[in-house]
Amino acid sequence: MNRKSLSVLFALAVALTSLVSAKEATSSLSASSILTRVKVLASDEFEGRAPGSPGEEKTVAYLVGEFQKLGLAPGNPDGSYVQNVPLVGITSDPTLSFTLDGQTLAMENINDYIGPSSRVTPQFGAKDTEVVFVGYGVVAPEYGWDDYKGIDVRGKTVVMLVNDPPVTKADGSLDDAMFKGKAMTYYGRWTYKYEIAAAKGAAACLIVHETGPAGYPFAVLVGSNSRENFEISAPDGNAGHVAMQGWLTLDAARKLFTAAGRNYDTDKAAAARSDFKPVKLGAKATFSVTNVLRNVASRNVVGLLPGSDPKLKNEYVIYTAHWDHLGRDPRLAGDQIYNGAADNAAGVAVMLEIAQAMVDLPAAQRPKRSVLFLSVTAEEKGLLGSRYYATNPLYPLKQTLATINIDGANQFGPTSDIVIVGYGASTLDDIGATVAKTQGREIEPEPHTERGYYYRSDHFEFAKVGVPSYYLHRGLKYIGMPADLAEKQANDYIANRYHKVGDEVQPDWTFAGAAQDAAFLYEVGRAVADGARWPEWRPGNEFKATRDAMLKK
């Protein structure tokens, strides 16, 4: 046998060893291990994992211990497994009323509205501020859209609708060329609406809640926002934010419009046209907010698997999964703990399982680039932990190829498909499609793009600063089960357990589907970490220009 033939055989042997090692790693991904970790993180002992609580201390200690047992290196270059995230806890007690023609329309906190504030100040308010309905509150030059139409809203209270304007064509069908049609854009997110209202100088911003376009019932807002909220500590105390970042129930909004001599449905319909003009409701809003403040030293937990290639180990792939949930609410009778089993003990458990599979590879077969496992804080309070990392990265973002986010997991059986949130955004979809074929599965775009899931989890903070980001949702086609089962499960979860104390480990959870998805995400991460080509945003994507500018520096 000649030397060339020996070289070919050696190369084939190395490749075969690599394939076998990867197959063994993915086959070791364990549904029972995922379930075991979920039971720990979602136990009452962890008290709902709220930032700044005893539950945070237990959660961080548990995750640091798991990273150490797995053999991951400290993810912070300072030699620790944590990144400090300075937060401010804000518990708001608001009041709100409207005056019309000398009559007072009082709003009842929680039943009619919620009115938290992100300003770091003990007390403030405003009296008799003019109330203006600004449609969907959107200023989008690329669509020729401006809901403010030059009106001065400085010091005023603006009322607006949730989601994007549902623009229709002449035949009454939805215009897909406007605001991505059915899909929610960032203009539809409440975060944007507060941001633009603040930029316009409004004193307060009240979004009218409707379950369909919001994607969740009003009770979710109450559970998430009527207790202690958090903000990243800022030198100016967030003085530039609107003073009240509130929501009105649909019934409360109807009462306001009726008292103002307006028809809510008529004005809502008008707001879906580009020629909409702001409506002065002839009402005055008086509000106050009393805040109880405390400084909170929260933490992201970070473990690092150093790259095996000396030339590529200073480039990074990041897996993210938020560890926090809503903690304990002493106001509740009976069960007071928001255990957050599905949201997001499950996602953290999947991330740990992927880390285990990568660590278990022979040293020479580990990913060429470094892989960072980042469990972030305060996702439930506005993606704060991921935002803090994205603006204070431990490793340069221009050397970060992609983030892979895990928020939730398939607690049930395997599926023949995989749903990708934000499908079509980047070339990560091409990698995912290739991996899916090896599993005998098909990729599906998300079915409910109107709910804006792409803007509601930690990958979004990385996308905003330009890093290509990938977010898997469980499949919809359970193998051997009724076709509508996944949709029924999702609707039941949103109605009965999402951000409620009922989000606990259920008797029928097996996590067999989560293990299947973990194998998928493992392979996607490996492909990025070992690939010759970096993932890229698709042309026309809203984050592409930011990435392009970053890589040119």
Secondary structure, DSSP 8 states (H G I E B T S, - for coil): --HHHHHHHHHHHHHHHHHHHHHHHHHT--HHHHHHHHHHHTSGGGTT--TTSHHHHHHHHHHHHHHHHHT-EESSTTSSSEEEEEEEEEEEEEEEEEEETTEEEEE-BTTTEE------SSEEEEEEEEEEE-TT--EEGGGTEESSTT---TT-EEEEESS----B-TTSSB-TTSTTTTS--GGGSHHHHHHHHHHTT-SEEEEE--HHHHTS-HHHHHHHHSSEEEEE--TTTTTTS-SEEEEE-HHHHHHHHHHTT--HHHHHHHTTSTT---EEEEEEEEEEEEEEEEEEEEEEEEEEE--SSTTTTTSEEEEE------EE-TTSSS--EE--IIIIIHHHHHHHHHHHHHHTS-GGGS-SSEEEEEE-S-STTTSHHHHHHHHS-SS-GGGEEEEEE--S---S--BSEEEEETTTSBTHHHHHHHHHHHTT-EEEE-S-GGG-GGGSSTHHHHHHTT--EEEEE--S-BTTS-TTHHHHHHHHHHHHTTTSTT-S--TT---HHHHHHHHHHHHHHHHHHH-SS---B-TT-TTHHHHHHHHH-
